[in-house]
Amino acid sequence: MFYMEDAEIALMFSLLAIPVAIWLQLWVKNRRQHRRNQLGEEEFENTGRAFFSIIVEGTAVIGGLIMIIVASGGVIKYVINFYT
């Protein structure tokens, strides 16, 4: 059974997840911009730092996109249940 209180809680978490996901995307963008040299190429101090950066930034991008998809689904589900 679907209760309205549960839907409102899910909506609240969905709406809170969207700014977090956007912040993650902006964080990755800023990290990449700070690593650029004058020619526009990304520079790393060593291979280990490059590998770590690829893993962390890739996880942040994928996680942020998943959060946006799930949060959008929560908002859409609330709207559908509210208006039916």
PDB file with SEQRES, HELIX, SHEET and CRYST1 records, atoms N, CA, C and O in Angstrom:
SEQRES   1 A   84  MET PHE TYR MET GLU ASP ALA GLU ILE ALA LEU MET PHE          
SEQRES   2 A   84  SER LEU LEU ALA ILE PRO VAL ALA ILE TRP LEU GLN LEU          
SEQRES   3 A   84  TRP VAL LYS ASN ARG ARG GLN HIS ARG ARG ASN GLN LEU          
SEQRES   4 A   84  GLY GLU GLU GLU PHE GLU ASN THR GLY ARG ALA PHE PHE          
SEQRES   5 A   84  SER ILE ILE VAL GLU GLY THR ALA VAL ILE GLY GLY LEU          
SEQRES   6 A   84  ILE MET ILE ILE VAL ALA SER GLY GLY VAL ILE LYS TYR          
SEQRES   7 A   84  VAL ILE ASN PHE TYR THR                                      
HELIX    1 AA1 MET A    4  HIS A   34  1                                  31    
HELIX    2 AA2 THR A   47  TYR A   83  1                                  37    
CRYST1    1.000    1.000    1.000  90.00  90.00  90.00 P 1           1          
ATOM      1  N   MET A   1       0.842  -1.183   0.000  1.00  0.00           N  
ATOM      2  CA  MET A   1       0.000   0.000   0.000  1.00  0.00           C  
ATOM      3  C   MET A   1       0.881   1.238   0.000  1.00  0.00           C  
ATOM      4  O   MET A   1       1.883   1.291   0.713  1.00  0.00           O  
ATOM      5  N   PHE A   2       0.521   2.208  -0.777  1.00  0.00           N  
ATOM      6  CA  PHE A   2       1.303   3.434  -0.922  1.00  0.00           C  
ATOM      7  C   PHE A   2       0.655   4.519  -0.078  1.00  0.00           C  
ATOM      8  O   PHE A   2      -0.479   4.921  -0.341  1.00  0.00           O  
ATOM      9  N   TYR A   3       1.362   4.989   0.925  1.00  0.00           N  
ATOM     10  CA  TYR A   3       0.846   6.045   1.796  1.00  0.00           C  
ATOM     11  C   TYR A   3       1.396   7.396   1.355  1.00  0.00           C  
ATOM     12  O   TYR A   3       2.508   7.483   0.832  1.00  0.00           O  
ATOM     13  N   MET A   4       0.624   8.428   1.566  1.00  0.00           N  
ATOM     14  CA  MET A   4       1.037   9.763   1.146  1.00  0.00           C  
ATOM     15  C   MET A   4       2.250  10.241   1.928  1.00  0.00           C  
ATOM     16  O   MET A   4       3.101  10.939   1.377  1.00  0.00           O  
ATOM     17  N   GLU A   5       2.345   9.878   3.209  1.00  0.00           N  
ATOM     18  CA  GLU A   5       3.487  10.301   4.014  1.00  0.00           C  
ATOM     19  C   GLU A   5       4.788   9.721   3.447  1.00  0.00           C  
ATOM     20  O   GLU A   5       5.810  10.407   3.403  1.00  0.00           O  
ATOM     21  N   ASP A   6       4.747   8.458   3.015  1.00  0.00           N  
ATOM     22  CA  ASP A   6       5.926   7.847   2.409  1.00  0.00           C  
ATOM     23  C   ASP A   6       6.307   8.561   1.116  1.00  0.00           C  
ATOM     24  O   ASP A   6       7.490   8.736   0.826  1.00  0.00           O  
ATOM     25  N   ALA A   7       5.317   8.967   0.348  1.00  0.00           N  
ATOM     26  CA  ALA A   7       5.577   9.668  -0.905  1.00  0.00           C  
ATOM     27  C   ALA A   7       6.214  11.027  -0.640  1.00  0.00           C  
ATOM     28  O   ALA A   7       7.097  11.452  -1.385  1.00  0.00           O  
ATOM     29  N   GLU A   8       5.776  11.707   0.409  1.00  0.00           N  
ATOM     30  CA  GLU A   8       6.342  13.006   0.730  1.00  0.00           C  
ATOM     31  C   GLU A   8       7.778  12.881   1.222  1.00  0.00           C  
ATOM     32  O   GLU A   8       8.614  13.730   0.915  1.00  0.00           O  
ATOM     33  N   ILE A   9       8.065  11.843   1.970  1.00  0.00           N  
ATOM     34  CA  ILE A   9       9.438  11.602   2.427  1.00  0.00           C  
ATOM     35  C   ILE A   9      10.334  11.280   1.231  1.00  0.00           C  
ATOM     36  O   ILE A   9      11.456  11.777   1.138  1.00  0.00           O  
ATOM     37  N   ALA A  10       9.838  10.452   0.329  1.00  0.00           N  
ATOM     38  CA  ALA A  10      10.609  10.117  -0.873  1.00  0.00           C  
ATOM     39  C   ALA A  10      10.835  11.366  -1.726  1.00  0.00           C  
ATOM     40  O   ALA A  10      11.916  11.549  -2.287  1.00  0.00           O  
ATOM     41  N   LEU A  11       9.828  12.217  -1.822  1.00  0.00           N  
ATOM     42  CA  LEU A  11       9.972  13.468  -2.572  1.00  0.00           C  
ATOM     43  C   LEU A  11      11.027  14.362  -1.927  1.00  0.00           C  
ATOM     44  O   LEU A  11      11.842  14.965  -2.626  1.00  0.00           O  
ATOM     45  N   MET A  12      11.016  14.447  -0.608  1.00  0.00           N  
ATOM     46  CA  MET A  12      11.989  15.277   0.099  1.00  0.00           C  
ATOM     47  C   MET A  12      13.413  14.798  -0.175  1.00  0.00           C  
ATOM     48  O   MET A  12      14.290  15.609  -0.475  1.00  0.00           O  
ATOM     49  N   PHE A  13      13.651  13.491  -0.076  1.00  0.00           N  
ATOM     50  CA  PHE A  13      14.982  12.968  -0.347  1.00  0.00           C  
ATOM     51  C   PHE A  13      15.369  13.138  -1.812  1.00  0.00           C  
ATOM     52  O   PHE A  13      16.534  13.381  -2.127  1.00  0.00           O  
ATOM     53  N   SER A  14      14.405  13.013  -2.694  1.00  0.00           N  
ATOM     54  CA  SER A  14      14.682  13.214  -4.120  1.00  0.00           C  
ATOM     55  C   SER A  14      15.086  14.655  -4.393  1.00  0.00           C  
ATOM     56  O   SER A  14      16.025  14.906  -5.148  1.00  0.00           O  
ATOM     57  N   LEU A  15      14.385  15.597  -3.786  1.00  0.00           N  
ATOM     58  CA  LEU A  15      14.712  17.001  -3.994  1.00  0.00           C  
ATOM     59  C   LEU A  15      16.041  17.384  -3.342  1.00  0.00           C  
ATOM     60  O   LEU A  15      16.718  18.298  -3.813  1.00  0.00           O  
ATOM     61  N   LEU A  16      16.417  16.698  -2.268  1.00  0.00           N  
ATOM     62  CA  LEU A  16      17.708  16.959  -1.634  1.00  0.00           C  
ATOM     63  C   LEU A  16      18.858  16.345  -2.428  1.00  0.00           C  
ATOM     64  O   LEU A  16      19.980  16.847  -2.375  1.00  0.00           O  
ATOM     65  N   ALA A  17      18.595  15.276  -3.155  1.00  0.00           N  
ATOM     66  CA  ALA A  17      19.650  14.599  -3.906  1.00  0.00           C  
ATOM     67  C   ALA A  17      20.062  15.370  -5.160  1.00  0.00           C  
ATOM     68  O   ALA A  17      21.205  15.261  -5.602  1.00  0.00           O  
ATOM     69  N   ILE A  18      19.158  16.135  -5.726  1.00  0.00           N  
ATOM     70  CA  ILE A  18      19.458  16.857  -6.966  1.00  0.00           C  
ATOM     71  C   ILE A  18      20.572  17.895  -6.771  1.00  0.00           C  
ATOM     72  O   ILE A  18      21.493  17.926  -7.588  1.00  0.00           O  
ATOM     73  N   PRO A  19      20.540  18.752  -5.726  1.00  0.00           N  
ATOM     74  CA  PRO A  19      21.661  19.690  -5.549  1.00  0.00           C  
ATOM     75  C   PRO A  19      22.986  18.991  -5.248  1.00  0.00           C  
ATOM     76  O   PRO A  19      24.041  19.477  -5.655  1.00  0.00           O  
ATOM     77  N   VAL A  20      22.948  17.874  -4.551  1.00  0.00           N  
ATOM     78  CA  VAL A  20      24.175  17.124  -4.262  1.00  0.00           C  
ATOM     79  C   VAL A  20      24.776  16.603  -5.571  1.00  0.00           C  
ATOM     80  O   VAL A  20      25.988  16.672  -5.774  1.00  0.00           O  
ATOM     81  N   ALA A  21      23.942  16.094  -6.433  1.00  0.00           N  
ATOM     82  CA  ALA A  21      24.424  15.576  -7.722  1.00  0.00           C  
ATOM     83  C   ALA A  21      25.001  16.699  -8.575  1.00  0.00           C  
ATOM     84  O   ALA A  21      26.024  16.512  -9.233  1.00  0.00           O  
ATOM     85  N   ILE A  22      24.364  17.849  -8.572  1.00  0.00           N  
ATOM     86  CA  ILE A  22      24.874  18.989  -9.341  1.00  0.00           C  
ATOM     87  C   ILE A  22      26.207  19.456  -8.753  1.00  0.00           C  
ATOM     88  O   ILE A  22      27.130  19.788  -9.497  1.00  0.00           O  
ATOM     89  N   TRP A  23      26.310  19.484  -7.418  1.00  0.00           N  
ATOM     90  CA  TRP A  23      27.564  19.865  -6.777  1.00  0.00           C  
ATOM     91  C   TRP A  23      28.690  18.912  -7.167  1.00  0.00           C  
ATOM     92  O   TRP A  23      29.813  19.353  -7.412  1.00  0.00           O  
ATOM     93  N   LEU A  24      28.403  17.610  -7.229  1.00  0.00           N  
ATOM     94  CA  LEU A  24      29.427  16.643  -7.638  1.00  0.00           C  
ATOM     95  C   LEU A  24      29.935  16.933  -9.046  1.00  0.00           C  
ATOM     96  O   LEU A  24      31.137  16.877  -9.303  1.00  0.00           O  
ATOM     97  N   GLN A  25      29.024  17.238  -9.945  1.00  0.00           N  
ATOM     98  CA  GLN A  25      29.429  17.546 -11.324  1.00  0.00           C  
ATOM     99  C   GLN A  25      30.291  18.808 -11.376  1.00  0.00           C  
ATOM    100  O   GLN A  25      31.277  18.853 -12.111  1.00  0.00           O  
ATOM    101  N   LEU A  26      29.930  19.826 -10.608  1.00  0.00           N  
ATOM    102  CA  LEU A  26      30.714  21.061 -10.582  1.00  0.00           C  
ATOM    103  C   LEU A  26      32.079  20.840  -9.926  1.00  0.00           C  
ATOM    104  O   LEU A  26      33.068  21.444 -10.340  1.00  0.00           O  
ATOM    105  N   TRP A  27      32.138  19.989  -8.919  1.00  0.00           N  
ATOM    106  CA  TRP A  27      33.402  19.671  -8.247  1.00  0.00           C  
ATOM    107  C   TRP A  27      34.379  19.023  -9.224  1.00  0.00           C  
ATOM    108  O   TRP A  27      35.557  19.381  -9.257  1.00  0.00           O  
ATOM    109  N   VAL A  28      33.897  18.081 -10.012  1.00  0.00           N  
ATOM    110  CA  VAL A  28      34.748  17.424 -11.004  1.00  0.00           C  
ATOM    111  C   VAL A  28      35.213  18.439 -12.050  1.00  0.00           C  
ATOM    112  O   VAL A  28      36.380  18.438 -12.442  1.00  0.00           O  
ATOM    113  N   LYS A  29      34.315  19.291 -12.493  1.00  0.00           N  
ATOM    114  CA  LYS A  29      34.677  20.304 -13.494  1.00  0.00           C  
ATOM    115  C   LYS A  29      35.764  21.235 -12.962  1.00  0.00           C  
ATOM    116  O   LYS A  29      36.714  21.552 -13.678  1.00  0.00           O  
ATOM    117  N   ASN A  30      35.631  21.672 -11.713  1.00  0.00           N  
ATOM    118  CA  ASN A  30      36.638  22.563 -11.118  1.00  0.00           C  
ATOM    119  C   ASN A  30      37.983  21.860 -10.962  1.00  0.00           C  
ATOM    120  O   ASN A  30      39.026  22.468 -11.204  1.00  0.00           O  
ATOM    121  N   ARG A  31      37.975  20.596 -10.566  1.00  0.00           N  
ATOM    122  CA  ARG A  31      39.225  19.839 -10.433  1.00  0.00           C  
ATOM    123  C   ARG A  31      39.938  19.747 -11.779  1.00  0.00           C  
ATOM    124  O   ARG A  31      41.159  19.893 -11.849  1.00  0.00           O  
ATOM    125  N   ARG A  32      39.184  19.508 -12.835  1.00  0.00           N  
ATOM    126  CA  ARG A  32      39.791  19.408 -14.157  1.00  0.00           C  
ATOM    127  C   ARG A  32      40.344  20.753 -14.628  1.00  0.00           C  
ATOM    128  O   ARG A  32      41.400  20.799 -15.259  1.00  0.00           O  
ATOM    129  N   GLN A  33      39.645  21.840 -14.328  1.00  0.00           N  
ATOM    130  CA  GLN A  33      40.112  23.161 -14.750  1.00  0.00           C  
ATOM    131  C   GLN A  33      41.389  23.563 -14.022  1.00  0.00           C  
ATOM    132  O   GLN A  33      42.251  24.220 -14.606  1.00  0.00           O  
ATOM    133  N   HIS A  34      41.524  23.179 -12.753  1.00  0.00           N  
ATOM    134  CA  HIS A  34      42.719  23.536 -11.992  1.00  0.00           C  
ATOM    135  C   HIS A  34      43.956  22.778 -12.476  1.00  0.00           C  
ATOM    136  O   HIS A  34      45.078  23.233 -12.255  1.00  0.00           O  
ATOM    137  N   ARG A  35      43.773  21.647 -13.124  1.00  0.00           N  
ATOM    138  CA  ARG A  35      44.905  20.856 -13.613  1.00  0.00           C  
ATOM    139  C   ARG A  35      45.373  21.271 -15.001  1.00  0.00           C  
ATOM    140  O   ARG A  35      46.400  20.781 -15.471  1.00  0.00           O  
ATOM    141  N   ARG A  36      44.662  22.141 -15.651  1.00  0.00           N  
ATOM    142  CA  ARG A  36      45.021  22.518 -17.021  1.00  0.00           C  
ATOM    143  C   ARG A  36      46.206  23.477 -17.036  1.00  0.00           C  
ATOM    144  O   ARG A  36      46.324  24.367 -16.194  1.00  0.00           O  
ATOM    145  N   ASN A  37      47.083  23.267 -18.025  1.00  0.00           N  
ATOM    146  CA  ASN A  37      48.209  24.185 -18.211  1.00  0.00           C  
ATOM    147  C   ASN A  37      47.812  25.274 -19.207  1.00  0.00           C  
ATOM    148  O   ASN A  37      46.640  25.386 -19.564  1.00  0.00           O  
ATOM    149  N   GLN A  38      48.769  26.069 -19.655  1.00  0.00           N  
ATOM    150  CA  GLN A  38      48.463  27.172 -20.560  1.00  0.00           C  
ATOM    151  C   GLN A  38      47.998  26.707 -21.929  1.00  0.00           C  
ATOM    152  O   GLN A  38      47.295  27.440 -22.624  1.00  0.00           O  
ATOM    153  N   LEU A  39      48.378  25.499 -22.326  1.00  0.00           N  
ATOM    154  CA  LEU A  39      47.954  24.959 -23.618  1.00  0.00           C  
ATOM    155  C   LEU A  39      46.587  24.284 -23.553  1.00  0.00           C  
ATOM    156  O   LEU A  39      46.037  23.886 -24.579  1.00  0.00           O  
ATOM    157  N   GLY A  40      46.044  24.157 -22.352  1.00  0.00           N  
ATOM    158  CA  GLY A  40      44.735  23.527 -22.192  1.00  0.00           C  
ATOM    159  C   GLY A  40      44.796  22.042 -21.943  1.00  0.00           C  
ATOM    160  O   GLY A  40      43.763  21.373 -21.938  1.00  0.00           O  
ATOM    161  N   GLU A  41      45.996  21.507 -21.735  1.00  0.00           N  
ATOM    162  CA  GLU A  41      46.153  20.075 -21.467  1.00  0.00           C  
ATOM    163  C   GLU A  41      46.159  19.829 -19.966  1.00  0.00           C  
ATOM    164  O   GLU A  41      46.631  20.665 -19.196  1.00  0.00           O  
ATOM    165  N   GLU A  42      45.637  18.684 -19.554  1.00  0.00           N  
ATOM    166  CA  GLU A  42      45.659  18.326 -18.143  1.00  0.00           C  
ATOM    167  C   GLU A  42      47.030  17.777 -17.782  1.00  0.00           C  
ATOM    168  O   GLU A  42      47.587  16.942 -18.495  1.00  0.00           O  
ATOM    169  N   GLU A  43      47.565  18.256 -16.667  1.00  0.00           N  
ATOM    170  CA  GLU A  43      48.867  17.791 -16.211  1.00  0.00           C  
ATOM    171  C   GLU A  43      48.737  17.111 -14.854  1.00  0.00           C  
ATOM    172  O   GLU A  43      48.011  17.579 -13.976  1.00  0.00           O  
ATOM    173  N   PHE A  44      49.451  16.001 -14.696  1.00  0.00           N  
ATOM    174  CA  PHE A  44      49.491  15.275 -13.430  1.00  0.00           C  
ATOM    175  C   PHE A  44      50.943  15.186 -12.975  1.00  0.00           C  
ATOM    176  O   PHE A  44      51.860  15.163 -13.796  1.00  0.00           O  
ATOM    177  N   GLU A  45      51.142  15.136 -11.654  1.00  0.00           N  
ATOM    178  CA  GLU A  45      52.499  15.042 -11.121  1.00  0.00           C  
ATOM    179  C   GLU A  45      53.121  13.677 -11.407  1.00  0.00           C  
ATOM    180  O   GLU A  45      54.310  13.580 -11.710  1.00  0.00           O  
ATOM    181  N   ASN A  46      52.311  12.628 -11.311  1.00  0.00           N  
ATOM    182  CA  ASN A  46      52.812  11.278 -11.589  1.00  0.00           C  
ATOM    183  C   ASN A  46      51.656  10.388 -12.026  1.00  0.00           C  
ATOM    184  O   ASN A  46      50.498  10.807 -12.019  1.00  0.00           O  
ATOM    185  N   THR A  47      51.977   9.174 -12.402  1.00  0.00           N  
ATOM    186  CA  THR A  47      50.960   8.251 -12.914  1.00  0.00           C  
ATOM    187  C   THR A  47      49.962   7.846 -11.833  1.00  0.00           C  
ATOM    188  O   THR A  47      48.774   7.684 -12.111  1.00  0.00           O  
ATOM    189  N   GLY A  48      50.438   7.685 -10.614  1.00  0.00           N  
ATOM    190  CA  GLY A  48      49.548   7.306  -9.511  1.00  0.00           C  
ATOM    191  C   GLY A  48      48.482   8.351  -9.253  1.00  0.00           C  
ATOM    192  O   GLY A  48      47.317   8.024  -9.025  1.00  0.00           O  
ATOM    193  N   ARG A  49      48.887   9.603  -9.290  1.00  0.00           N  
ATOM    194  CA  ARG A  49      47.921  10.686  -9.083  1.00  0.00           C  
ATOM    195  C   ARG A  49      46.914  10.731 -10.237  1.00  0.00           C  
ATOM    196  O   ARG A  49      45.733  10.996 -10.015  1.00  0.00           O  
ATOM    197  N   ALA A  50      47.367  10.478 -11.447  1.00  0.00           N  
ATOM    198  CA  ALA A  50      46.469  10.459 -12.599  1.00  0.00           C  
ATOM    199  C   ALA A  50      45.458   9.324 -12.466  1.00  0.00           C  
ATOM    200  O   ALA A  50      44.267   9.517 -12.705  1.00  0.00           O  
ATOM    201  N   PHE A  51      45.932   8.146 -12.087  1.00  0.00           N  
ATOM    202  CA  PHE A  51      45.039   6.998 -11.935  1.00  0.00           C  
ATOM    203  C   PHE A  51      44.019   7.259 -10.829  1.00  0.00           C  
ATOM    204  O   PHE A  51      42.832   6.983 -11.002  1.00  0.00           O  
ATOM    205  N   PHE A  52      44.476   7.787  -9.701  1.00  0.00           N  
ATOM    206  CA  PHE A  52      43.572   8.086  -8.593  1.00  0.00           C  
ATOM    207  C   PHE A  52      42.528   9.111  -9.013  1.00  0.00           C  
ATOM    208  O   PHE A  52      41.352   8.979  -8.674  1.00  0.00           O  
ATOM    209  N   SER A  53      42.953  10.130  -9.748  1.00  0.00           N  
ATOM    210  CA  SER A  53      42.032  11.164 -10.201  1.00  0.00           C  
ATOM    211  C   SER A  53      40.986  10.602 -11.158  1.00  0.00           C  
ATOM    212  O   SER A  53      39.810  10.958 -11.082  1.00  0.00           O  
ATOM    213  N   ILE A  54      41.418   9.725 -12.057  1.00  0.00           N  
ATOM    214  CA  ILE A  54      40.474   9.107 -12.992  1.00  0.00           C  
ATOM    215  C   ILE A  54      39.429   8.295 -12.255  1.00  0.00           C  
ATOM    216  O   ILE A  54      38.243   8.370 -12.573  1.00  0.00           O  
ATOM    217  N   ILE A  55      39.863   7.514 -11.266  1.00  0.00           N  
ATOM    218  CA  ILE A  55      38.927   6.676 -10.500  1.00  0.00           C  
ATOM    219  C   ILE A  55      37.947   7.537  -9.704  1.00  0.00           C  
ATOM    220  O   ILE A  55      36.738   7.306  -9.751  1.00  0.00           O  
ATOM    221  N   VAL A  56      38.465   8.532  -8.972  1.00  0.00           N  
ATOM    222  CA  VAL A  56      37.607   9.364  -8.113  1.00  0.00           C  
ATOM    223  C   VAL A  56      36.644  10.200  -8.945  1.00  0.00           C  
ATOM    224  O   VAL A  56      35.450  10.251  -8.649  1.00  0.00           O  
ATOM    225  N   GLU A  57      37.152  10.853  -9.982  1.00  0.00           N  
ATOM    226  CA  GLU A  57      36.287  11.699 -10.794  1.00  0.00           C  
ATOM    227  C   GLU A  57      35.286  10.877 -11.590  1.00  0.00           C  
ATOM    228  O   GLU A  57      34.141  11.296 -11.759  1.00  0.00           O  
ATOM    229  N   GLY A  58      35.696   9.720 -12.080  1.00  0.00           N  
ATOM    230  CA  GLY A  58      34.757   8.849 -12.800  1.00  0.00           C  
ATOM    231  C   GLY A  58      33.645   8.363 -11.900  1.00  0.00           C  
ATOM    232  O   GLY A  58      32.481   8.332 -12.301  1.00  0.00           O  
ATOM    233  N   THR A  59      34.002   7.979 -10.676  1.00  0.00           N  
ATOM    234  CA  THR A  59      32.987   7.542  -9.715  1.00  0.00           C  
ATOM    235  C   THR A  59      32.041   8.681  -9.368  1.00  0.00           C  
ATOM    236  O   THR A  59      30.835   8.468  -9.246  1.00  0.00           O  
ATOM    237  N   ALA A  60      32.576   9.896  -9.206  1.00  0.00           N  
ATOM    238  CA  ALA A  60      31.734  11.050  -8.888  1.00  0.00           C  
ATOM    239  C   ALA A  60      30.775  11.376 -10.034  1.00  0.00           C  
ATOM    240  O   ALA A  60      29.607  11.683  -9.797  1.00  0.00           O  
ATOM    241  N   VAL A  61      31.259  11.310 -11.260  1.00  0.00           N  
ATOM    242  CA  VAL A  61      30.391  11.615 -12.411  1.00  0.00           C  
ATOM    243  C   VAL A  61      29.287  10.572 -12.540  1.00  0.00           C  
ATOM    244  O   VAL A  61      28.116  10.920 -12.688  1.00  0.00           O  
ATOM    245  N   ILE A  62      29.656   9.304 -12.483  1.00  0.00           N  
ATOM    246  CA  ILE A  62      28.658   8.240 -12.609  1.00  0.00           C  
ATOM    247  C   ILE A  62      27.678   8.272 -11.443  1.00  0.00           C  
ATOM    248  O   ILE A  62      26.473   8.117 -11.637  1.00  0.00           O  
ATOM    249  N   GLY A  63      28.197   8.472 -10.228  1.00  0.00           N  
ATOM    250  CA  GLY A  63      27.322   8.556  -9.055  1.00  0.00           C  
ATOM    251  C   GLY A  63      26.372   9.731  -9.141  1.00  0.00           C  
ATOM    252  O   GLY A  63      25.200   9.612  -8.785  1.00  0.00           O  
ATOM    253  N   GLY A  64      26.871  10.873  -9.614  1.00  0.00           N  
ATOM    254  CA  GLY A  64      26.007  12.041  -9.765  1.00  0.00           C  
ATOM    255  C   GLY A  64      24.910  11.824 -10.789  1.00  0.00           C  
ATOM    256  O   GLY A  64      23.770  12.239 -10.580  1.00  0.00           O  
ATOM    257  N   LEU A  65      25.245  11.180 -11.885  1.00  0.00           N  
ATOM    258  CA  LEU A  65      24.220  10.899 -12.901  1.00  0.00           C  
ATOM    259  C   LEU A  65      23.174   9.911 -12.377  1.00  0.00           C  
ATOM    260  O   LEU A  65      21.982  10.056 -12.649  1.00  0.00           O  
ATOM    261  N   ILE A  66      23.624   8.920 -11.635  1.00  0.00           N  
ATOM    262  CA  ILE A  66      22.673   7.974 -11.045  1.00  0.00           C  
ATOM    263  C   ILE A  66      21.760   8.695 -10.055  1.00  0.00           C  
ATOM    264  O   ILE A  66      20.556   8.444 -10.018  1.00  0.00           O  
ATOM    265  N   MET A  67      22.337   9.588  -9.253  1.00  0.00           N  
ATOM    266  CA  MET A  67      21.524  10.338  -8.293  1.00  0.00           C  
ATOM    267  C   MET A  67      20.481  11.201  -8.999  1.00  0.00           C  
ATOM    268  O   MET A  67      19.343  11.298  -8.540  1.00  0.00           O  
ATOM    269  N   ILE A  68      20.860  11.826 -10.109  1.00  0.00           N  
ATOM    270  CA  ILE A  68      19.901  12.651 -10.856  1.00  0.00           C  
ATOM    271  C   ILE A  68      18.780  11.788 -11.417  1.00  0.00           C  
ATOM    272  O   ILE A  68      17.615  12.179 -11.359  1.00  0.00           O  
ATOM    273  N   ILE A  69      19.111  10.625 -11.958  1.00  0.00           N  
ATOM    274  CA  ILE A  69      18.092   9.732 -12.519  1.00  0.00           C  
ATOM    275  C   ILE A  69      17.135   9.250 -11.439  1.00  0.00           C  
ATOM    276  O   ILE A  69      15.919   9.274 -11.629  1.00  0.00           O  
ATOM    277  N   VAL A  70      17.677   8.812 -10.304  1.00  0.00           N  
ATOM    278  CA  VAL A  70      16.835   8.308  -9.215  1.00  0.00           C  
ATOM    279  C   VAL A  70      15.978   9.435  -8.631  1.00  0.00           C  
ATOM    280  O   VAL A  70      14.793   9.240  -8.362  1.00  0.00           O  
ATOM    281  N   ALA A  71      16.576  10.607  -8.437  1.00  0.00           N  
ATOM    282  CA  ALA A  71      15.825  11.734  -7.879  1.00  0.00           C  
ATOM    283  C   ALA A  71      14.713  12.179  -8.826  1.00  0.00           C  
ATOM    284  O   ALA A  71      13.604  12.481  -8.385  1.00  0.00           O  
ATOM    285  N   SER A  72      15.005  12.221 -10.114  1.00  0.00           N  
ATOM    286  CA  SER A  72      13.962  12.585 -11.084  1.00  0.00           C  
ATOM    287  C   SER A  72      12.836  11.570 -11.068  1.00  0.00           C  
ATOM    288  O   SER A  72      11.663  11.935 -11.157  1.00  0.00           O  
ATOM    289  N   GLY A  73      13.188  10.294 -10.956  1.00  0.00           N  
ATOM    290  CA  GLY A  73      12.166   9.252 -10.867  1.00  0.00           C  
ATOM    291  C   GLY A  73      11.303   9.409  -9.631  1.00  0.00           C  
ATOM    292  O   GLY A  73      10.094   9.182  -9.686  1.00  0.00           O  
ATOM    293  N   GLY A  74      11.914   9.799  -8.508  1.00  0.00           N  
ATOM    294  CA  GLY A  74      11.145  10.023  -7.284  1.00  0.00           C  
ATOM    295  C   GLY A  74      10.185  11.180  -7.419  1.00  0.00           C  
ATOM    296  O   GLY A  74       9.049  11.099  -6.951  1.00  0.00           O  
ATOM    297  N   VAL A  75      10.618  12.257  -8.050  1.00  0.00           N  
ATOM    298  CA  VAL A  75       9.745  13.415  -8.251  1.00  0.00           C  
ATOM    299  C   VAL A  75       8.607  13.059  -9.201  1.00  0.00           C  
ATOM    300  O   VAL A  75       7.454  13.409  -8.950  1.00  0.00           O  
ATOM    301  N   ILE A  76       8.924  12.370 -10.283  1.00  0.00           N  
ATOM    302  CA  ILE A  76       7.885  11.975 -11.249  1.00  0.00           C  
ATOM    303  C   ILE A  76       6.882  11.028 -10.607  1.00  0.00           C  
ATOM    304  O   ILE A  76       5.678  11.149 -10.833  1.00  0.00           O  
ATOM    305  N   LYS A  77       7.371  10.090  -9.810  1.00  0.00           N  
ATOM    306  CA  LYS A  77       6.483   9.153  -9.122  1.00  0.00           C  
ATOM    307  C   LYS A  77       5.541   9.893  -8.177  1.00  0.00           C  
ATOM    308  O   LYS A  77       4.359   9.559  -8.096  1.00  0.00           O  
ATOM    309  N   TYR A  78       6.051  10.892  -7.463  1.00  0.00           N  
ATOM    310  CA  TYR A  78       5.216  11.672  -6.553  1.00  0.00           C  
ATOM    311  C   TYR A  78       4.140  12.427  -7.327  1.00  0.00           C  
ATOM    312  O   TYR A  78       2.975  12.438  -6.930  1.00  0.00           O  
ATOM    313  N   VAL A  79       4.536  13.060  -8.435  1.00  0.00           N  
ATOM    314  CA  VAL A  79       3.577  13.840  -9.227  1.00  0.00           C  
ATOM    315  C   VAL A  79       2.488  12.925  -9.791  1.00  0.00           C  
ATOM    316  O   VAL A  79       1.308  13.275  -9.769  1.00  0.00           O  
ATOM    317  N   ILE A  80       2.879  11.773 -10.286  1.00  0.00           N  
ATOM    318  CA  ILE A  80       1.890  10.842 -10.844  1.00  0.00           C  
ATOM    319  C   ILE A  80       0.917  10.373  -9.765  1.00  0.00           C  
ATOM    320  O   ILE A  80      -0.292  10.339  -9.990  1.00  0.00           O  
ATOM    321  N   ASN A  81       1.443  10.012  -8.594  1.00  0.00           N  
ATOM    322  CA  ASN A  81       0.572   9.541  -7.515  1.00  0.00           C  
ATOM    323  C   ASN A  81      -0.274  10.669  -6.924  1.00  0.00           C  
ATOM    324  O   ASN A  81      -1.385  10.420  -6.456  1.00  0.00           O  
ATOM    325  N   PHE A  82       0.222  11.876  -6.939  1.00  0.00           N  
ATOM    326  CA  PHE A  82      -0.518  13.003  -6.369  1.00  0.00           C  
ATOM    327  C   PHE A  82      -1.708  13.376  -7.254  1.00  0.00           C  
ATOM    328  O   PHE A  82      -2.783  13.710  -6.756  1.00  0.00           O  
ATOM    329  N   TYR A  83      -1.502  13.315  -8.572  1.00  0.00           N  
ATOM    330  CA  TYR A  83      -2.565  13.758  -9.492  1.00  0.00           C  
ATOM    331  C   TYR A  83      -3.465  12.623  -9.976  1.00  0.00           C  
ATOM    332  O   TYR A  83      -4.351  12.862 -10.798  1.00  0.00           O  
ATOM    333  N   THR A  84      -3.268  11.417  -9.500  1.00  0.00           N  
ATOM    334  CA  THR A  84      -4.187  10.331  -9.898  1.00  0.00           C  
ATOM    335  C   THR A  84      -5.064   9.924  -8.755  1.00  0.00           C  
ATOM    336  O   THR A  84      -5.895   9.028  -8.903  1.00  0.00           O  
TER     337      THR A  84                                                      
END                                                                             
